[in-house]
Amino acid sequence: MAEFRELTMGDEELYCNYMEEWLDNDEQIVPTVTNIAKYNDFEDLVHKLEDNKSHDQKVDNTTLFLIGEEIIGAANIRHNLNDALKKHGGHIGYGVRKKYRQQGYGTKILKKSLDYLSRIGVQEALITCDDDNKASATVILNNGGEEIESYQHDDGTITRRFMIEIA
């Protein structure tokens, strides 16, 4: 049974294997806060994620990983939103490693992230995805997302925005 939790120092081998798959597939690591390149080493990553000091948008956040026999995916859960996150990013950024995609794990990670937000008192979550990310849009819709006005960036790219009422 997989658990949704923070990384510990004992997860280094699992994490290295997880990162290797992202890098071997030449993919952008999602959520970006989990990218080891942002830290001095694994210990630094664990401590900064633990201290909620890792997010580029400078809001309180928690990063949790879905871990079974290996790390399946992760979510960065923002406790509140600033203006930038209201346009692109929202409350939750999540990613699933390639070999576990299209198996329902994205839906599970988003659901567990929404449960976490509910426990800290957030009643409505904004979730976003790139316009061309059909898989992510499906995950959001599977979790009760209602599409609201999209955001158009200066370069013309579109971010789709969804609201989810949290019970």
Residue, then its C-alpha position, 0 to 999 in steps of 0.5 A: m500500500a502506498e503512503f502519501r508523505e514527506l521524504t525522510m533521510g532514509d528515502e535517498e535511494l528511492y529518491c535517486n531512482y525517481m529522479e533518474e527516471w525523470l532525467d533519463n526521459d529528458e522531462q521537466i521535473v514536476p513539481t519543480v520543487t522536487n528537482i535535486a538541481k535546486y539543492n546542494d544535495f539530498e540532505d538539503l532537499v529534505h530539510k528545505l522541503e521539511d521547512n517549507k522554504s523550497h517553493d519559488q513563489k514564497v508561500d507556505n507549502t508542503t511537498l508530499f510523495l506517493i511512495g510504495e515500493e518506489i516513489i510514484g509521484a509527488a505534489n507541492i501543496r501551497h497553503n495560500l496563493n499569491d497573485a502569480l499562483k492565482k494565474h499559473g500554479g494554483h494550490i497544487g502542482y503534481g507529477v507522476r513518474k513516467k512508468y506510473r502514468q495513465q494508471g490513476y495515480g495522478t487522480k490519487i495524488l490530487k485527491k490526497s492533496l485536496d484532502y490535505l488542504s481540507r485538513i488545513g482549512v482551505q475550502e476551495a482549491l485553484i488547480t491549473c494546467d497548461d492548455d495542451n496538457k490533456a492528461s492533467a485536465t482529465v485528472i483535475l476534472n476527475n477530482g471535481g474541477e470546474e473550469i473557470e477563466s483561463y489565463q493568457h501569458d504575455d507569450g500567448t500561451i494559455t493556462r487552464r484554471f479550475m476550481i474544486e470545492i473541498a468538502 
